[in-house]
């Protein structure tokens, strides 16, 4: 870790075990639909295999300060390490042109392709959207939350993609 650099990576590295680190890091008390762990209930939350946790730690430790900042921003907004990591990894691969998967039925092995982070916004907002379906939308509240989430997730993706592109160029 760089001297004077905030301990984002330390906060992020705690996430894979509980997948609620960003919520804890910002003091949020929001419940997560599927992954919230409870100290009183050892069966709660999603179990992550040790190999997944180890690979996540290695990946986070390999990131530079700018990409780590993008990852932290995405994880805090999504309240999930794996959603944020998926978004940032996708943006980095798109910039490098080293992903041979398909996106929306189109070949993704193209340096000029821009990834769409809408899936990450939807995943980050799944619980709130469920509650809106049940209880209704509060204008001036939920609609701004939707917009803010979209802006934050797309900004994090853009930053990661721009940093990765600067290395390729």
C-alpha positions in Angstrom: 0.0 0.0 0.0 1.3 3.5 -0.8 2.1 5.8 2.0 -0.6 8.3 2.7 -3.1 6.4 0.4 -6.4 5.7 2.1 -6.9 2.1 3.2 -9.5 1.4 0.5 -7.9 -1.9 -0.3 -8.0 -3.0 3.4 -11.8 -2.2 3.4 -12.3 -3.9 0.1 -10.4 -7.0 1.1 -12.8 -7.6 4.0 -15.7 -7.7 1.5 -15.6 -11.2 0.0 -16.3 -12.9 3.3 -19.5 -11.1 4.1 -20.1 -9.0 0.9 -21.2 -6.1 3.0 -18.0 -4.3 3.6 -18.9 -1.1 1.7 -22.1 -0.8 3.8 -20.0 -1.2 6.9 -17.3 1.1 5.6 -19.7 4.0 5.2 -21.8 3.2 8.2 -24.8 2.2 6.2 -27.4 0.0 7.8 -29.3 -1.0 4.7 -30.2 -4.6 4.6 -29.2 -6.6 1.5 -31.7 -8.9 -0.1 -29.5 -12.0 -0.4 -26.0 -11.5 1.0 -26.4 -9.9 4.5 -24.6 -11.9 7.1 -25.8 -11.9 10.7 -23.6 -12.7 13.7 -26.5 -14.4 15.4 -27.3 -16.7 12.5 -24.3 -18.5 11.0 -26.4 -19.8 8.1 -27.2 -16.3 6.8 -25.5 -14.7 3.9 -23.9 -16.2 0.8 -21.0 -18.6 1.4 -18.0 -17.9 -0.8 -15.4 -20.6 -1.4 -11.9 -19.8 -0.1 -10.4 -19.9 -3.6 -12.8 -17.1 -4.7 -11.9 -15.0 -1.7 -8.1 -15.6 -2.3 -8.4 -14.6 -6.0 -10.4 -11.5 -5.1 -7.7 -10.5 -2.6 -5.0 -11.1 -5.3 -6.9 -9.0 -7.8 -7.5 -6.1 -5.5 -3.9 -6.1 -4.5 -2.9 -5.9 -8.1 -4.8 -2.6 -8.8 -3.3 0.8 -9.0 -4.6 3.8 -7.0 -6.9 5.1 -9.8 -8.5 1.7 -10.5 -8.8 1.0 -6.8 -10.6 4.3 -6.4 -13.1 3.3 -9.2 -13.5 -0.1 -7.5 -14.2 1.4 -4.1 -16.7 3.8 -5.6 -18.6 1.0 -7.4 -18.6 -1.2 -4.3 -19.9 1.5 -2.0 -22.7 2.3 -4.4 -23.6 -1.3 -5.0 -23.0 -2.3 -1.4 -21.4 -5.4 -2.9 -17.8 -6.3 -3.6 -18.7 -8.7 -6.4 -21.0 -6.3 -8.3 -18.4 -3.6 -8.1 -15.5 -5.9 -9.1 -17.5 -7.3 -12.0 -18.2 -3.8 -13.3 -14.6 -2.7 -13.0 -13.1 -5.9 -14.4 -15.5 -5.6 -17.4 -14.4 -2.0 -18.0 -10.7 -2.9 -17.8 -11.1 -5.8 -20.2 -13.1 -3.6 -22.6 -10.3 -1.0 -22.7 -7.6 -3.6 -23.2 -9.6 -5.5 -25.8 -8.7 -8.8 -24.2 -12.2 -10.2 -23.6 -13.5 -12.7 -26.1 -17.0 -13.0 -24.7 -20.1 -11.6 -26.3 -22.2 -8.6 -25.3 -25.8 -8.4 -26.4 -25.0 -11.0 -29.1 -22.1 -9.1 -30.5 -18.5 -10.1 -30.4 -16.7 -8.2 -27.6 -13.1 -8.7 -28.9 -12.9 -5.1 -30.1 -10.9 -2.3 -28.5 -13.6 0.3 -29.4 -16.4 -1.5 -27.6 -17.9 0.4 -24.7 -19.4 -1.7 -22.0 -22.8 -1.0 -20.7 -23.0 -0.9 -16.9 -26.8 -1.0 -16.7 -26.6 -4.6 -15.4 -24.6 -3.4 -12.5 -27.0 -0.6 -11.7 -29.9 -3.2 -11.8 -28.0 -5.6 -9.5 -27.1 -2.8 -7.1 -30.7 -1.7 -6.8 -32.4 -5.0 -6.7 -33.7 -4.7 -3.1 -34.8 -1.1 -3.4 -36.6 -1.9 -6.7 -38.4 -4.8 -5.0 -39.6 -2.5 -2.2 -40.7 0.1 -4.8 -42.8 -2.7 -6.5 -44.4 -3.6 -3.1 -44.9 -0.2 -1.6 -44.7 2.3 -4.4 -42.3 5.0 -5.7 -41.7 8.2 -3.7 -41.2 11.0 -6.2 -38.2 13.2 -5.4 -36.6 10.3 -3.5 -36.5 7.0 -5.3 -36.2 8.6 -8.7 -33.1 10.6 -7.5 -31.7 7.4 -5.9 -32.0 5.6 -9.3 -30.3 8.5 -11.1 -27.5 8.8 -8.5 -26.8 5.0 -8.6 -26.6 5.1 -12.4 -24.3 8.1 -12.4 -22.0 6.6 -9.7 -21.7 3.2 -11.3 -21.2 4.5 -14.8 -18.6 7.1 -13.5 -16.6 4.3 -11.8 -16.7 2.2 -15.0 -15.6 5.2 -17.1 -12.7 5.9 -14.7 -11.5 2.3 -14.8 -11.9 2.1 -18.6 -10.0 5.4 -19.1 -7.2 4.3 -16.8 -6.9 1.0 -18.6 -7.0 2.7 -22.0 -4.1 5.0 -21.0 -2.0 1.9 -20.4 -2.8 0.4 -23.8 -2.1 3.6 -25.7 
